[in-house]
Structures are given as C-alpha cells and as structure tokens.
Amino acid sequence: MDKKFDDLNIHQKMEHLIKDLVEKEIRFRDALREFEKIYIEIAAKKYKGNMTKMARALGIHRNTLHNRAKTLKIKKLK
C-alpha cells in the first residue's frame, strides 16, 4: 500500500511527479523549464519579490536569478 503523499520524502514525491511526466511524454527540456519557473515563482511569493533573499535561499547569485526569471519570462516576482 502506498504512503499518503504528505508522508513521502522529497525524493519520493519527485519520483511520483516524474513518473507522471514520463508517462505523458513531456519533453525533458519542457519539464525542467516548468520546474524552474514554478520554483522561482513560489520563492518570489515567499520572499515578496526580494531578489536578494530569494537568491540566498535558492543558493544562486542575484544576477543569475534575475537572468533566469527574464529567460523564463516571469514578469511579476511578487
């Protein structure tokens, strides 16, 4: 019997998601782009768009974060 989703660790949760993506034949590049976009958007909400705090929490340089948001066409970082 499967554990409840909330009881799974991050690796197990991602395995479920990735199995679904593979089953639906989502292209690797598209899956990565969508993951990255959602990851940055959620961080933006948590840190109210403060790029410095977001970058520190994500472990990347602020300029890198800015460039990734621009590349991913994330307009609002709040």
PELINWO-V986429 format. One record per helix or strand of 3 or more residues. SS is the DSSP state (@ for helix, = for strand). FROM is the first residue (numbers start at 1). TO is the last residue. Records with the same first field share a line. If there is no record, write none. Layout:
SS = FROM-TO ; FROM-TO
//
This chain:
@ = 5-7 ; 10-23 ; 28-46 ; 51-58 ; 62-71
//
